[in-house]
Amino acid sequence: QVQLEESGGGLVQPGGSLRLSCAASGSIADIVAMGWYRQAPGKGRDWVARIFSDSSTDYAGSVKGRFTISRENTKSAVALQMNSLKPEATAVYYCNARRPRGDYWGQGTQVTVSS
């Protein structure tokens, strides 16, 4: 099992920045990728960004150039730096860890972009 703990959500004005963090614990040795998804009210869960075990990264088109995913100190902790936030970024953000045996999810952290 893998446990994921997210932090860093909150309220920010349009154009502002937020940094989300996610720390994985448990059976982390065979994690092949970690990433972020988000779910806006009344909508499905959408992929945002991910970082692979070789540190390569990938982004959804809607956030490319504004969001950056990176490792924090260890391969089992990642951060999502979100800049130039727009109101449509309002959602619950979920950390994801992918192992060969399946995906694991955090509880989610709320991000609200509003003036």
Secondary structure, DSSP 8 states (H G I E B T S, - for coil): -EEEEEE--EEE-TT--EEEEEEEEES-TT--EEEEEEE-TTS-EEEEEEEETTS-EEE-TTTBTTEEEEE-SSTTEEEEEE-S--GGG-EEEEEEEEETTEEEE---EEEEE--
